[in-house]
């Protein structure tokens, strides 16, 4: 899988028509690039964030006011998350409009769709972490909507065992946002590139 990923990035030969920007608009590559920015900025934010109900908001304020470049770092992470979701939506739309989801690429379409859903949930899980009023009320609204879905009360019970913003719920959102979801997304991205190679994608390694 790693070999195919490297070959996808550095093919020996490329078809002339694949060099045209309007062929793919480079949306998948841009989404992957922004994801790397997200992972890097998020890793740096870990050194300043405290996942505790009484200290989370203060740690964000300290990051933005006392840490050199802290405000820029947090803004970069937020902007990259918006750009990443936008790139994913546009990439999915391009795949649908060009029929790239058809056999033999249907498996890779489902992998990409799973990436989109997981990325949306990752953004939602990160929304609570600042622990300001907007984060608390938005997360509470989202959990109330989830509870109305079939078996939604089970999902809400797992994500929010006590109350939105309380100790265990904040800890679970934190662990999902910094570990579980990024690791799953990274694995699916690698699998996505691997399937492109196996399905003879836009840059065939000849």
N, C-alpha and C positions, 0 to 999 in steps of 0.2 A: 504493500500500500504506500509506504514512504517513497519507494522508487518511482511509482507511477505519479505521485504528487510532484516530485522533482522534475520528471519528464514533462508533466503538464506545464510547469512554469518555464522550462527550458527545452522546448522541442528541437530536434535536429533540423526539421523542415516544416514550413508552414505554407498552406495553400494561399495563393494570392488573394482570393476573395475573402479569406478570413482576416486579412489585414484591414479591411474596410470597417470604419467605426460603426456604421449603421447596421452591421451584421449582428452584433451583440450589444453595442453601446458600452461594452466593458463593464456592465452592471455587476456581474458576478465577481469580477476581479476587484472592483471598487468596494463592494460589500465586504470582501475578505480583508482588504486593506484597512477599512474602517474598524472591522472587528479586532484587528491587531492593535489599533490605537485604543480601542475600548479595553482590551485585556491589559495593556501596558499602563494606561492611566488608572484603571481600577486597582491594579497591583500596588501602585504608588499611593493611592488613597488609603489602602489598608493600614499603612503605618501611622495614620493620624485619626482613624475612626474608632470609636468605642461603642461596641454593640450592647449598650445598656440603656434602659429607658431613662435613667436620670442623667446620663452623660452623653448620649448620642448627639443631641442638638448642640450642646456646648462644644463638643469636639468639632462639629461642622463650623461653628462660629470661630473657633480657634484656628482651624485650617485656613479660613478665608481672611483672617485678620492678623495672625501671628506667624504663619508659615510663608516663607519666601516663595512666591509663585503659586500659593495654595488656591487662591481664587481662580487663577488661570487654569490650574489643573482640574478643579472641579467643573468649571465651565466647559473645558475641553471634553471631559467625560460625558457631560450632559449633551453637548452638541453632537458628539460622536454617536451617542445612542439614538438620537433623532435621525442622523444621517444614515446610520446602519439600517434602521427600520425602513426608511424611505428607499434605500437601495434594494432591500429585499422585496418590497412591494413592487417596485418597477421591474426588477429581475423576474419576479413571478409573472407579472403581466406580459413581459416580453416572451417568456416561455409559452404562455397560453396563446398569444397572438401569432406566434411563428409555428405553433404545433409541435414544439420540441418535447412535449410530454408524451407523445405517441410511442408505441413500441419501436425499438427495444428500450426506450428511455423511461418507461412508466415507473420503474422502481426508483430511479433517481428523482423523478417528479415527487414521489411520496416522501423521499428523504428531504428534499427541499421544502416541501410543505410542513414537515415536522420541524425543520429549522425555523421556519417562519413563526409557527405557534410557540416554540420554546423561546424564541427571541422576544416575542410579545410578553410572555410570562416573566422572562428575566427582567424586562423593563418595568413590569408591574411590581415585581418583588423588590426592586431597587427603589421604588417610589416611596416606600415606607421608611427607609433607613435614615433620612434626615430628621425624622420625628418632629417636624413642625406641624402646624395646624392643618395646612393643605394636605400633607402626606397622611395624617391620621384620618381626616374625613374622607379623602379619596379612597384610601384602603378600606375603610369601613363600608363605604358605598359599594365597592367592588365585592367585598365578602358577602354583603346582603344580597347582591344579585346572584352570586354563585350559589347561595343557600336555596334560591328558588328553583334551581335546575334539578333534574332527576339525580338523586344521590348527591346533590350538592352539599347537604349537611355533613356528609362524610368528609368531603374535601375541605370544607370550612373547619371541621373539627381537627383535621390534621394540620392545617396551616395556622389556625388560631385556636390553640387549646385553652387559652385563658381569656384574653381580650386583645383587640387590636392595639398594638403599641406596648402591651405588657411584656414581661420578661421572656417567656417562652416563645410567644409569637414573633417578637423582634429577633430573637436568636434563630428561629427557624427560617425566617425571611432572609436573614443575613447569611446563614450557611448555604441556602439555596442560591442566593445571588452571587456569592463569591466562589463557590466550590462546585456544587452539584450541577447547576445549569451551565456554567461556562465549560466544565469538563465534558458534559454531554454534547453541547454545541460544537466544541472543538473536534470531538470524535466524529460527529455527523458531517462536519465540513470536510474532514479528511476522507471519509467514506464517499462523500459527494464528488470530490475530485477523482477519487479512485474509480467510481462508476463512470465518470465522463471518459476516462481512458478506456475502460472496458467496453463502453458502448460506442467507441470510435467517435469521440466528440468533435468539437470545432477545431481542435488542434491535434490531428492524429499523429502519433509518434511512429513515423515510417522508417 
